[in-house]
């Protein structure tokens, strides 16, 4: 049996300089070691130079530096500041005013920058992320503050998928019911506040050409970064209307000429056979509890979504997307 890597850099059985109790084993051409007992860790971890540490007679400090990664050179004084320092300098969530919101994610931020009604205060971004929104930020006369991604995570929280960018802005102004009286397609939310559901509903409403979303002042979804991210830019692409009393608002919508249809899984008719009129307001209730009694009573009609599969119900955001598509097709918004 030929020894391919035996006595090139040291004699078999000779002690290794990294540990007195470790010895150099004989190695076959197949790469297998002969014999047993403790061996040099460098022989174990580096097959291409298993005996290099022995004959070179490196001292202990040099050996550790070369093979274990320890004793790395100290960071020079010109190193970049820590993420915590960057976040503190740029301003964290504690500096947000009551009428301000942080928006993160490329689609949400691009939509916010494109919306001239959105007052932007500052943008934090990594160098790569800043390049991705350069055109939109320059159009608004804004220069992003360059930070490390960890600095943004300290502000948004570790679970936020911020894609290396964060925008601080003022909340959008809400509209009055009379501002949308001449529209064709409205969405009414009855106490739906979960940001994931509301964000998905906003995204679908924008995609299907809805003109506005109506909610109550008291139980309206708060404008948050999570909602804006889930809406994927839709928050800045649709009007939001807040009303004091939803039941009275539904009566006013009827006076404006809207057909108000409430979605209810227990309704006697399918939505496909219920759509009529040239102006629609679809009313959705909270997941689980559904529409409240007064909202149900003030709707012109109630309708359900018939599902052909084994599962007969959808969550509110999925039901919203399907009903918006059917309404948009009825109104000839889409073919």
Beta strands, then each sheet from edge to edge (+ up, - down):
strand 1: 26-27
strand 2: 33-34
strand 3: 100-104
strand 4: 120-125
strand 5: 145-146
strand 6: 165-170
strand 7: 185-190
strand 8: 212-216
strand 9: 239-243
strand 10: 259-263
strand 11: 280-285
strand 12: 301-303
sheet 1: 1+ 2-
sheet 2: 3+ 6- 4+ 5+
sheet 3: 9+ 8+ 7+ 11+ 10+ 12+
end
